[in-house]
């Protein structure tokens, strides 16, 4: 049996003790739940980006710090974004950001 995860005061920075590791150039990851679906924190350095990609399953993002942008808008702290299966976009963060992200299947870089 797996243990439940608990992050007291998560929205006020309760996640800041998490250990991040390299994910891709300018982006670090802290995997909270692995598998499908996966739950993680992503930390973007200022100016970091993720190239255009296809969502093979639902991706849900909550911006915890900073902001990120894609072809459809600019998302500051507190924004909730849902990218349904079949959608494509690229992501960037001019100022840097931390997001809580859940995806049901890994994306495909285009």
N, C-alpha and C positions, 0 to 999 in steps of 0.2 A: 504494500500500500504506500502511495506517495504522500508526502507531507504537503499541507497547504502553505502557500506563500503569504506573508503578511508584511506590509510596509506601512507602519503608522505614519500619519501625516504625509502621505505620498505626494499630494499636490503642493505641499509646502516644502518640498525638498527631501522627504524621507528616503528617496532613492539615491541620494548623493554618496552613500557609502558603497555603492555597487562597484565592482571591478570591471573595467572596460578593457577590451583587447582590439587589435587591428581587425577591421572589416574590409575596408577598401581605402584608397588614397583619400585622406582627409576625414574619414568616417570611422568611428570606433563603435563597438557593440558590447552590450552586457546582456547575455542570453538569460532570460528568466525562466522560460519553459521551452524545451526543445521538442522537435517533432513537427507534426502537422495536426493542429495549428501550432505556430511558434509565437512566443511573446518575448519581446526584447526592448531594451533601450538603445537608441542610436544617438551618438553624440557627433554632430557635424562641427568641424573647425570652421572659422570664418572663411568664406569663399569656397567651401567644399561643395561638391555636386555628385549626383548619381546620374549616369547617362540614361537615355531613353530606354524604357523597359516595358514589357507586357505583363499585366497581372493575370496569372493563370488561375487565381482564386481571389477571394476578397482580402483586401488589405485595409486595416483601420489604424489611423494615426491620431494621437493626442499630443499637441505641442506643449511641452512642459516649460521650456525656457527658450528665449530667442524667437526666431521665426524662420520659416522656410517658404519657398515659392515653387510653382510649376507653371506650365502653360495656361492653367486655368485660374490662377489667383495667387495671392500672398496670404500666408497663414501665420498670424502672430500667436504668442503665448495664449493658451486656452482654446485654440481652434481644434475642432474634431473634423477629420477628413476620412471619407470612406471611398476607396477605389475598387469598384466591383470587378469581377472577373471579365476579362476582355478589354479593359481600358489600358491605355498607354500614356506615359508622360515621362518627363525627366524632372529631377528635383535639385534645387540648389538652396544654399543658405548664405546670404551675403554676410550676416552678422554672426553666424554660428547658431546652433540650436541643440536642444535635447528633446527627443520625442519618444513616447511610448508607442510601440508598433506591434501589431499582431497581423500575421498573414497565415492564410489557410494552406497555401502552397507557395514555394519559392517563385520569385519573378524570373522572367527570361530577358536578359539584356539584348537589345536589338542592335 
